[in-house]
Amino acid sequence: MVLPPLPRPYQDTAAYWEAAKEHRFIIQQCKDCSEFQFYPRGVCSHCLSSNLDWREASGKGEIYSCSVNYRAPHPGFADNTPFVLAIVALEEGPRMMTNIVECDPESVKIGMAVTVVFDDVTDEVTLPKFKPV
């Protein structure tokens, strides 16, 4: 079995990936301006403060944009076509790119309510994905 490209945790993302392995969904919140952000990084995308904290997120959101992919962009995706690549607007505000799973790809629509699920790809990497509510 060929694996798709997988994330490589580093200083700014390690907590996120460790929580995902525990099937917990966390995102960063700025302690200075209180804004949430995703993707994880070392400074706030709103006020540039480095005073960030990790918060449990609801794991709820709605589809902001989506595309059904019929061709695998890498051999590691070949067994999963067609698949849905989507941008999900999280309940907390940020948007994140992800996959929509556990449904017919053709049924996925903009505005659809979704909730996080976890895909244990390997013993070391778990990917947060979303499914329809």
QUIKA-V844102 format. One record per pair of residues at least 12 apart in sequence whose ideal C-beta (glycine too) atoms are under 8 Angstrom apart, sorted by sequence separation. I is the first residue (numbers start at 1). J is the second residue. D is the distance in Angstrom with one decimal. If there is no record, write none. Layout:
# QUIKA-V844102
i = [I/I]
j = [J/J]
d = [D/D]
This chain:
# QUIKA-V844102
i = [28/32/35/69/70/85/86/116/117/27/28/33/69/85/86/116/117/30/33/68/69/85/86/100/116/117/32/37/68/69/84/102/115/28/30/33/68/69/83/84/101/114/115/30/32/67/84/114/31/66/67/83/101/114/115/30/32/36/66/67/113/114/31/66/112/113/30/31/36/65/66/84/30/31/64/65/83/86/29/30/63/64/82/16/28/29/63/64/84/108/15/28/29/63/64/107/13/28/29/62/63/88/13/27/28/61/62/12/26/27/61/99/101/103/12/26/61/100/101/102/103/12/26/27/60/61/98/99/100/101/102/11/25/26/60/64/98/99/100/24/25/58/98/100/25/57/58/25/57/58/66/19/57/55/63/68/16/68/15/68/66/88/66/66/86/63/65/63/64/63/63/62/63/62/62/63/38/61/62/60/61/36/60/61/60/36/38/59/60/36/37/38/39/59/35/36/38/57/27/27/27/5/61/4/5/4/2/3/4/60/2/2/1/25/23/20/21/21/23/25/21/21/20/20/17/20/17/6/6/4/3/7/3/6/7]
j = [40/44/47/81/82/97/98/128/129/40/41/46/82/98/99/129/130/44/47/82/83/99/100/114/130/131/47/52/83/84/99/117/130/44/46/49/84/85/99/100/117/130/131/47/49/84/101/131/49/84/85/101/119/132/133/49/51/55/85/86/132/133/51/86/132/133/51/52/57/86/87/105/52/53/86/87/105/108/52/53/86/87/105/40/52/53/87/88/108/132/40/53/54/88/89/132/39/54/55/88/89/114/40/54/55/88/89/40/54/55/89/127/129/131/41/55/90/129/130/131/132/42/56/57/90/91/128/129/130/131/132/42/56/57/91/95/129/130/131/56/57/90/130/132/58/90/91/59/91/92/100/54/92/92/100/105/54/106/54/108/108/130/109/110/130/108/110/109/110/110/111/111/112/112/113/114/90/113/114/113/114/90/114/115/115/92/94/115/116/93/94/95/96/116/93/94/96/116/90/92/94/74/130/74/76/76/75/76/77/133/76/78/79/116/118/118/120/124/126/128/125/126/126/127/125/128/126/121/122/121/121/125/122/125/127]
d = [5.6/6.9/7.4/6.6/4.8/7.0/6.0/5.3/5.6/7.7/7.6/5.3/6.1/7.9/7.0/7.3/6.8/4.0/4.3/5.2/5.4/6.3/5.0/6.5/5.8/5.1/5.8/8.0/7.5/7.4/6.1/6.8/6.5/8.0/6.4/6.8/5.6/5.8/5.9/4.0/6.5/4.0/6.4/6.3/4.2/7.2/7.7/6.3/7.3/5.6/5.3/8.0/7.3/5.8/5.4/5.5/5.1/7.2/6.9/7.5/7.0/6.3/4.3/4.0/5.8/4.2/6.6/6.8/7.7/6.5/7.4/5.0/5.8/5.6/7.6/4.4/6.7/7.0/7.1/7.9/5.3/4.5/4.8/4.9/4.9/5.6/7.5/6.5/5.0/7.5/7.5/7.0/7.7/6.0/4.4/7.5/7.7/6.1/4.6/7.0/7.8/5.9/4.6/7.4/7.5/4.3/5.5/5.1/4.7/6.4/5.4/7.8/4.9/6.4/5.3/6.3/4.5/7.3/7.2/4.0/5.2/5.0/5.8/4.7/7.5/5.7/6.7/4.6/5.5/5.4/7.4/7.5/7.2/6.1/4.5/5.7/5.6/7.3/6.8/6.6/4.9/7.7/5.4/7.3/8.0/6.4/4.6/4.5/7.5/6.8/6.6/7.4/5.6/7.9/6.9/4.6/7.6/6.7/5.3/7.2/5.3/5.5/7.7/6.5/7.2/6.6/6.6/6.8/6.9/5.5/6.4/5.7/4.7/6.4/5.4/6.2/6.7/7.7/6.5/7.2/5.6/7.6/7.4/7.8/5.5/4.3/3.8/5.5/7.7/5.2/5.6/7.3/7.1/3.5/7.2/5.5/4.8/8.0/7.0/6.3/6.4/6.3/6.9/5.6/6.8/3.2/4.5/4.9/5.2/7.7/4.7/7.4/7.7/4.8/4.6/6.4/7.9/7.5/7.1/5.7/7.7/4.7/4.4/6.9/7.2/5.4/7.6/6.4/7.1/7.8/6.9/6.5/7.1/4.8/7.8]
